[in-house]
Amino acid sequence: MNYNVELLRQENYKPTFWSGGVATELTTYPLDSDYASKNFLWRLGVAKIDIPESTFSSLPKVSRKFMVIEGKITLDHENKYKKLLNPFEQDDFMGDWTTKTYGKASVFNLMTRENYNGELLHINISPNKQLKFEYKTSLNKDLEAICFYTVNGGFTSTINDKVFETIKNDLILINSVDSSSINEFLLSNNTSEITNIIVSIIYSN
């Protein structure tokens, strides 16, 4: 299968500063969209929350998936529920909810709009081991992209006969995925530490 693959590194990202710390935009779709203009259909980002209590900006009509990378944090969705998140635990909620955070953490964000949605998966690879990642799309969804974000460590993967090698904070963005078949990727950890990866699955309904 022939994919459209791009390896994004730290210098490709857009850092921004907010009242709670630093946020980094990894990628958006369409590619000429951005968070500030609210014209994206989906967006991946990471943020470091440095203050013990913060309130999220209101994002009407935006669906959010939120996974902790490091530290732990409590999300308090006003008049709904509270949820404590440890590393690689997640929550999903709407952007127009009134949401406060308690605790300091680094987090990974997936935002989607309109008919786009997605999910976050955490996988890890032991030192000097391989992992075969497989994804089969549900019948009522069109798969748009699969993204691998390297939290720590690094891995290599051969896609379209080209070797992609990641280090910490790198993102492999794979488009032109086939919704009708199982998409398989072999990931090899060639480092001496456990490699943690957040996989973002983006689809349209």
C-alpha positions, 0 to 999 in steps of 0.5 A, a space after each residue: 500500500 502506498 501511503 503519503 508519509 511525513 516526518 515532523 520534528 521539533 523545528 516544524 512545530 509552532 510553540 505558543 504561550 498561554 496562562 498555564 504554560 507552553 503549548 505546541 501545535 504539532 500539525 493541523 488539517 487542512 495544512 494551511 489551517 491553524 488553532 488561532 483561526 479555528 479553521 482546522 478540521 483536526 489538530 494535534 498538539 502537546 502542552 505543558 501545564 505549569 500552574 497548579 490550577 487553570 481553566 481551559 479556553 472555550 472551544 465551541 463545536 470542538 471535540 477533544 481527546 486529552 492524554 497525560 504524557 507526564 505527571 498527573 492532573 485532575 480534570 473538573 468538568 463543571 456540572 458533569 464529572 471530575 477525572 484524575 489522569 495518570 500518565 497515558 490515561 485519557 479523557 474525551 470531552 467537548 470544547 465548550 464545557 467549562 473545564 478546570 485542571 488541578 495539578 501539573 502535567 505534560 499532555 497530548 491533545 487531539 481536537 476535531 471538528 465537523 464530521 471528523 473524529 478520532 481516538 488516542 492509543 498508547 503503545 510501548 516497545 521494549 528495548 531492542 524489540 519490534 511491535 506490529 501495529 494494526 488498525 482496521 477501520 469500522 464500517 461506518 467510518 472513513 480513515 483519514 490519518 494515522 499519526 505516531 508521536 514519540 513520547 520518549 526513546 525512538 523507533 524506526 519504521 519502513 513505509 513505502 520502502 523508505 526508513 523513517 527514524 524517530 527520536 523524542 517529540 517526533 511525529 510521523 504523519 501518515 495520510 492516504 490510508 485505506 479504510 477498506 483494509 487492515 493498515 499494518 506498520 512494523 515499529 522497531 525500538 533500537 534504543 536501550 529504553 522503553 519507547 512510549 508512543 501515542 497513536 492518533 487515529 483520525 477518521 470522518 463519519 
